[in-house]
Amino acid sequence: MIERVKETIEKYRMIEKGEKVVCGYSGGSDSTFLFIALRELGYSISLAYMNHMLREDSEKEEEFVRTQAGKFGLELYMERIPVKKYAEERKLSLEEAARNLRYEFFERARKYFHADKVALGHNLDDLVETFFMRLLRGSGFGLSSIPPVRGCIVRPLIEIRREEIIKYLKEKNIPFYKDPSNQDTKFLRNRLRLEILPFLERNFPNLYESVKRSVENLRDIEEAMEALVDTGRIKRRKSFIKIDGDYFYNLPQPLKFLMLKRALSLIDRERGLKRIHIKEIEKKKEITLSGVSIHPGKDIIIYEELPSYHEMEVEVPGIYEFNGWMITLKKGKKEKGFECFSLEDIEFPVKIRMWREGDRMVPFGMKEEKKLQDIFVDEKVPRPIRRMMPIIEDSKGILVVGNIKRAERGRVRNNEECLLIKVEEKDA
């Protein structure tokens, strides 16, 4: 069994020599065997446990996890996270909310231990169950099921059956925690596991290996199609992701799906994407998916949560980050790449803030005031980015709107000293 785990790790190049690994640990059979196997293979491991606070026995499970970690002398990173509250606040299903929170939790655990990889205990049964769940729900690309490797997430047990894992632990007298909810057939996964798949396997003895081969073939096809997508058209910024609209809208629908999936994977939100979402985007309808909003305009803008209103008073000189933008302020002579304002026309202090409804300014080269709302429309700035774009002002009013417009006032005469302002989008 341990040797088969080693073969899977080598087959998919999951863990390189010398890398540190965090094992997702719930106390169950799969995650227990996972850390046992990796420790036997000589990897430097630690454990990460997330209490979802959903079941009555969650404290009992947590205590079991603590005890086992101590027994094996392994460091444990643990958090209690109220999944139900998170799901209600964001109008997500419990399953979707738990999944989002788990992956965020694992990333925090990885950083806490300065680890290279996060190993999860998904096995071949999980892969087959996921395949059938998605098949029954009408998935297309989702039939490629659970990937063995995705970023720093690895699944060394993905080719081993659950029954083999349980048999190994029982033979070695290694205890594991039994989640009572796994027997509740009101959940589709449990009905598949306890009723439907046993029936199919009795009639098709090679069921699990056959599905495994099909999944591998589907994954190969998906990877070949992904190679046709120009991912250079996806730009990730600090607070949003932008897809080149001219390129995206001219792709055939399957490649639109793969391109959007690739963009969402940058923030670990690609699960749940369906073909119907692509149809909505083609109609230029904004959609919400897995806690993120997708705004289809001239370009496709993807953002998680718009920041609440805030402003800050700043010193000059200084370099400041604001909603994913970098603002450089200094005094000096005219300089290429900077907006220059005569110091005679500046009334300190300077502030950086977000856009407010009703904001106005006299744009450069004009005599009359203009609403920022109209400037945004003229410059084709997508609605979500308007909220993120920094407004730089002094006590007299607005000086600069993001990197798109400056005010008429403050024109520099001759070679006088001025206030220099540069606003740049910050890459993630």
C-alpha positions, 0 to 999 in steps of 0.5 A: 500500500505504501509503495503504491502511494509512492508510485502515484506521487512519482507518476504525477510528480506531486512532491519533490525531494526536500519539500515540506508537506501539510496534510489535511487531517479530519481524523477519518480513515483517508486522511489518517492513512495519508499522513501515515503513508507520507511519514513512512515515505520519509516526507517532512509533514505537519497536520491541518484540521478545520472544524466546520462547526456543523455537526453536534460531534464536532468537538469530539472529532476535534479532540480526537484529532488533537489526541492523534496529532500528539500521539504521533508527535506531529505539529497541528494547525487548527481553526474553528470556522462557522461555515453555516454563517458564511454560507448564509451571508453569501447565499451559498450552499453549505457544500460550496461554502465549506469547499471555499473555506477549506481551500482558503484554510489550507493555504493559511496552514501552508503559509503557517508551516512554510510548506511547499505542498498541501496533501489531501486524502481524496481516493479513487472512490471519491473520484468515481463518486464525483464523476457520477455526481457531475454526470447526473447533474449534466456536467461537461468538462466537470467529468474530468473529476478530481485532479491529482495535482492542482497548484500546490494541492496534491492527492497521493491516494487518488488511485487507491480504493477506500476499502483498501485504506480501511483494511490497512488501518484495521490490520495495523490497529490504527484508530480513525474517526467515523463521521456519522453523517457519511451514512445519511442517504439524503446526500447524493454522494452518500446514496451513490456510495452506499446504494448505487455504486455497489449495485453497478460494481456487482454488475460491472466488476471493473467499474472503478478502473473503467471510470478512472481511465475515462477520467484520464482520457477526459482530462487529456482532452481538456488539457489539449483544448486548454492549450488552444486558449491564449492565457496571456489575454488574462490579466490578474490585478491585486483586486480583480481579474480582467479578460480581454473582451475582443478575444473572449467574445470571438472564441467558440463557446467551449473555449470561452468556458475553458478560458473563464475556468482558467481565470477563476482558477487564479483565485480558486473559484472555478468550481461550479462554473457551468455552460449556462454561465457562459450563455449569460455572459454572452448576453452581457449579464452579470453573474455571481458564482462561488462568492465572486462576481463576473461583469461582462462589458467591453472586457470581462471583469472578475472580482471577489468583493468590492471594498467598502468606502474608505479614504486616507490622508497621505504625506508627500512624498510617499508611495501608497497602495489603495484597492490594488493601485499604487499611487506615487506622490512627490514634489519636483520638476515636471517628469515623464509619467507623472501628472504635474500640478503647480504647488501654488494651486495645491491646498494641502493635505492630500487625500486618496479616497474612493469614488462617491456618487455626485463627484465632479471635476473640471477635466483637463482641457475643459472649462465646465464641470463634469460628473465622474459618472459620465467620465467613467462612461466615456472612458468605458470603465467597468462598473466594479472598477469604478468603485476600486479606482482611487480619487486623489484630491486636495482641500480644493477638490479632485486632482486625479481620477485613477489613471484616466483623467486629471483636473484642468487646474494646477497647470504648470508654468515654465519650470516651476516646482510642482506636485507629481502624481502617478497612479498605476494598476498593481499586479497581484 
